[in-house]
């Protein structure tokens, strides 16, 4: 059973993520425990972005930037094509999903690309790994500033509750630690890179804390009672349609611009994926605790869907490449 789950892209972390969601629904943190959880989550996220800054190698970004056409297409896919598609999806399915979940759909559309998983998928599919490292890193580097800005534009922040305090929280919790990590990278970068297990624990641990905090707050506020099972099923269906449309746009763009096969893999995986690691901290800083659970629900559904589908596509590409190598 375990081997089958791994083959279709479900690993122990995804199971832990699902378990954390159910824990927040069944045993939410309340009162003093919720306050303590909020503080722990805040500093875990700050540490996470400090490590991101310490790990990001400026030389790899510089080398990958030489492929300007691929980088430009990937950037436009993440921050233009995706938001426009999100606005279209919101217009079509907004009444079905409801205002809070629709806001989450729009928030999803302006997030940066994934880093670890998109690069891993590109590598598995035989794509241009250095360019993928650059595209994913640049997307997240710019996304720290650009995503909150796009949230303000796409969600009409004047009516959506994105306050100055929230923007300052983004700066102190995310941007400042990231910049500090970049500045201190010559001294701490080697240590961070050599402690992959430690950074992995912080990375995934911060996500699990955020997920539990978000779903706990939603449970305590009674939010989930307002989202019936039928609406959740509708959300899953809408996210799968969203994913299929984005995949089609990435494939079409790669063909229209006649990218090499290796570069098409970068555009496909980096342009179609959205970062849970960046999305949840930004959502926690931008949106009220009582509604952040519903807001990040589309992000969680899309993220899990993209991991499953991208894993299957990457594995299929790897098998195809092996068959072509044997024929040659």
N, C-alpha and C positions, 0 to 999 in steps of 0.2 A: 504493500500500500504506500509506504514511504517513497519507494523508488518511482512509483507511478505519479505521485504528487510532484516530485522533483522534475519528472519529464515534462509535465504540463506547466511548469513554472511556479508551483506552490511550494514554498520553503517554510522552514520553522518560523521565520520572522513574520511572514504573512499570517500564519496561524496565531502567533502572539498578538499581532495587530487586531485580528478579529476577536481574540479573547479579551483584549483590553477594551474594545468597544462594548462587548457584552458586560464586562465588569462595571463600566461606567453606567450602563443601563440598569443593572441589578443591584450594585453596591456603590452608589455614588458617594463621593466625599462631601461632607457637610460641616458647617460651622468652623471650628478651629482647624479641623483637618483640611478643609477646603482652603483656608487662608495659608496654612503651611504648604500645601500642595502648590498654590500659586507662586509662593516665593521660590520653592525648589525648581519649579518649571522655568521661572524667569531666568535664574542663574544657569540652569542647564542649557537653555537656548543661547544665552550669551557666550557660554563656553563653547558650544557647538560652532557658532559663527567665528569665534576666535580661532578655532582649529581649522575651519575652512580657509581663513586668511593665511594661517601659518603653512598650510599644505599647498596652496596655489603657487605654482612655479611660473613666474613672469616670462621666463625664456620659452616655455612651451606655448604660451599664448602668442608670443611674438612670432614664433615659427609658423604656427597655424594660421596667423593672420595674413600670411603671404598668399594663401588661397582665398583671395578677396571675394570671388564670385560665390563660392560655396558658403563662406561665412556670412555674406550679405543675404543670401537666400534663406539660410537657417535663421538668421536674426529676424528677417521680415516674416518668416513663417511663424515664429514664436510670438512676436509682438505686434504684428499687423494682421496677418491672415487668420490667426487663431482668435484674436478679439473680435474681428468682423464676423467670423463664423459663430462665435458665442452670442453676439448681438442678434444674429439671425435665429439661432436656436431659442434664445429667450423670447423673441417675438412670436415664434411659432408655438412653443410649448410653455410659455409663461403662465397661462391660465391653468394648465394641467398641473404644474409643479407648485404653484403658490409663490408669494413674494419672497420669503426668506430663502427657499431653495433656489429660486431663480437668481437671486443675488449671489448665491454660492456658485451657480453656473457661470455667471459673468466674472466672478472673482477667479475661478479656475482658468478662464480664458486668458488672463493677463499674467499668469505665473511664469517664472522662468522654466527652462528645461531641467530634466533630471541630470545628475552628474554621473554617479557610479553606474546606475543601471543602463543609461543610454550608451555610455562608453563600452560597457560590457556587451551589450547587444551588437554594437558596431563591430567589436572585435570578434564575436562569435560568428557574425555573418560575413567575415572577411573584408570588412570595409576599411576606410582610411582612419586608423586609430588616432594618429597625431592631430588630424583635423577635428576629430570628434572631441578630443580633450580640449582643444581650443574653443570649439563652438559651445560646449557645455559649460566650460569655465567662464567664458565671456558672457553667456546668457545669465548665469547666476551673479556674476560680478555687477553687471549693469542692472539686473533685476532687483538688487537690494534697494536701488533708488527708483528705478523705472516702474516697478510693480505698484508701489503705493501711489505713484503719480497717475498711472493708468486706472487704478481703482477709483481715484477721485474723479477722473474724467468719465469713465464708463458707468460708474454707479451714481454719478451726480452727487458727490460727497456732501454738498450743501444740504441735501435732504436725507442722506444715507447715514449720517451720524459719524463720519470720519472727522474727528476733531483735531485741533492742534496738539492736544495731549497725546493722541494716538500717534501722530507724526513724530513727536519728540520721543515717544516710547520706541518707535522703529529705530530712531537714531541711536538711542542709548543701549538698546538691547541687541540690535543687529548690526547696524552700520559701524558704530564705534568699536565693538570687539573685532569685527572683520578687518578694519583699518589697522587696529593694534596688532593683529596677527600678521598682516602684511609687513608692518614696520619691524616687528620682532622676528620675522622669518629667518634672517641670517643667523640668528642665535638659537632659535627654538625649532626651526623647520626640520632639521635632521632628527631631533628627538621625536617630534610628532610623527614623522614618516616611519621611524623605526618602531613605533608603538602602535601598529595597526589595530591590534585587539582593543587597546584602550580607546582609540578614536572611534572604532566601530561601536563600542559600548556607549560612548557619549552620543554618537550620531543616532543610533537606534533607540537608546534609552530616552533621549530628549523627545523623540517622536512619540514614543509610548506614553510619556508623561503628558504631552500636549493632548493626545487623543483621549486619555482618561480624564483629564481636566475638562476638556470641551464637552464630552458626553456626560460627565457628572453634572456639570452646570446645566446642561439641557434637561437632564432628568429631574434635578431639584426644582427647576423653574416650571416643570410640567410641559416642556416644549414637545416632547415626543408624543404626548397624548393628542397633539394637534396634527400629527403626521400619521395617518392610517396606513396599514400594510399595503393597500392598493396604491397609495401615493409613492411608497418606497419602491414597489415593483415598477411603477411608471418611471421613476427616476433612473433605475437601472437600465430600462429600455432606452430612455433618452440618451444616457451616457454612452451606450453601445452604438447608437446612431451617430452621436457626436464623434466617437472614435473612428467609426467607419468613414465618415466624411473627411476627417482630417487625414487619415491614411490615404484616401483617394487623391486628395489635394497634393500630398507629398509625392506620391508616385507620379502624378501628372506634371508637377513642377520639375521633377528630375528628368522626365522625358522631354518636356518642352525646351529646357535649357541644355539638353544633351550632355548631362553630367556623366562622367565615367561611373561604372558600376560601383566602385569603391566609395565615390563621393555621394552617390545616390543613397547608400546605406546611412551615411552621416545625416543627410537631409531628412531621411525617413525617420530614423530613431531619435535624433536630437530635436527635430522640428515637430514631432507628434507627441512627445512625452511632456508631462508637467510634474514639477517637483513637489512632492509631499513635504520634504525636509524644509524647503523654503516657504511653502504655502501655509503650513500650519502655524509657524511662529508669526508670520505677517498677519494672518487672520486673527490670532490671539491678541495681537497688539492693536489691530484696527477696529475690531467689532466687539460689541458688548458681550460679556460672558454668557448672558442668558440666551443669546441668539447665535453664538459662534458655532455651536454644535450643528445646527441646521445649515449654516453657511459653509462649513467645511465638508458636509456630507457629500456633495457632488465631487469634491476633490478626492475624498477617500474612495468613492465608487469608481471614478475615472482612473485613479492611480492603480487600484487593484486590477481593473480591467486591462489597462495598458501593459502591466507587468505580465499578465497571463498571455495576452495575445502577442505581444512583442517577443516573449520567450519562445512561443511556438513558431513565429515567423523567422526569428534568428536561427533556431535549430533547423528549420526547413532549408534556409539558405546555406547553412553549414553542410548539411547532407548533400545539397545540390553541388556545392563547390567541391566536395570530396569525390562525387561521382564524375564531375568534369575533369578533375585532376587524374583520375584513374583512366578515363578515356584518352586523355592526352598522353 
